[in-house]
Amino acid sequence: MAAKRHTKKLEIIRFTEYLISGGAYFWSGYLMFFVGDRVLGLSLWWTKLAANVFGWTVNYLLQRYWVFKNPTLKKNQTEVTLRYGVITLVDFVIDYFIVAGLKAAGLTPYLGQFVSAGFFTVWNYAWYKWWVFPENIKRTKVHVTPARIVAHRAHGPGAYRKGS
């Protein structure tokens, strides 16, 4: 029972850290959105892209090295980073359509970003916890065996040039 309470407490701490990190992502991206929109006069697409790239960088560093810190992730840095990239690209498309749809409905994109952030608070926590930065990551490594090397050489580039 005490272990279960301890685990629950750790999860509450992690979620609080996640919210703080998400706030850093949101406000840094929000500031960049303002700069792209009001200072540089970029289109919604380019403004959202610049704001998100900046925010994603802040978010990745905080999520990976603070919220979901896990020594086993270091051995799988490439896979973790690729997973983060995949979910981030999916997020970008969804986020863009949420903000653009709300803008088309008459809501300013500045308020649309708050609506979008509410959705992504829950959506990303689940993805980060169970797929991007999981406690037990299983490495998907291709094992090269002698049979694969032989098969590659037999059918690889230049394999049919023997008679030429």
Phi, psi and omega in degrees: 000319179294323179295322180293319177296320179296316179297317179297318179297316178298323180291323177295319177297315180298316181295323177296315176298320178300316179295321177296315178297318177298323176296319177297318177298309185299309185289326176292318177293322179297318177297316178295324177299315179300313180299313180296320184282304189272325184271312184267343178068032180285160176292166180303318181302307183290326178294313179296319181296312180297317180296318181290319179300316178297310180297321179299321180296312177301313183297314181301312182298317180290316181294314185290316189259356179235298186291306183253041180296131184202121183300332181288340179291333181300322180288344183240032186304318181296313181296317179298315180295319177296318178298318178299318178299318180297308182294328179292320177294318176299315179301318182300315181297313179298314180300315181300315182290327175297309183293316180295320179296318178292326177294318178296332179277359176104002179267135180298144179300336179294321175281327179300328179293328176291319178297313179299318180299323177299316177297312185287341176301314180280312183305308184287327179301316179297312180297316181296315184294315189259347182231312185285309183239053186291157178299315182240096180270132177261123183284132177258084184253136177276127179265125179269122180247162179304323180297321179291322179294315179297315180298321179294317180293323181291329184242007183279187180302133177081005184291333184259013181266009184300323183277352183271000000 
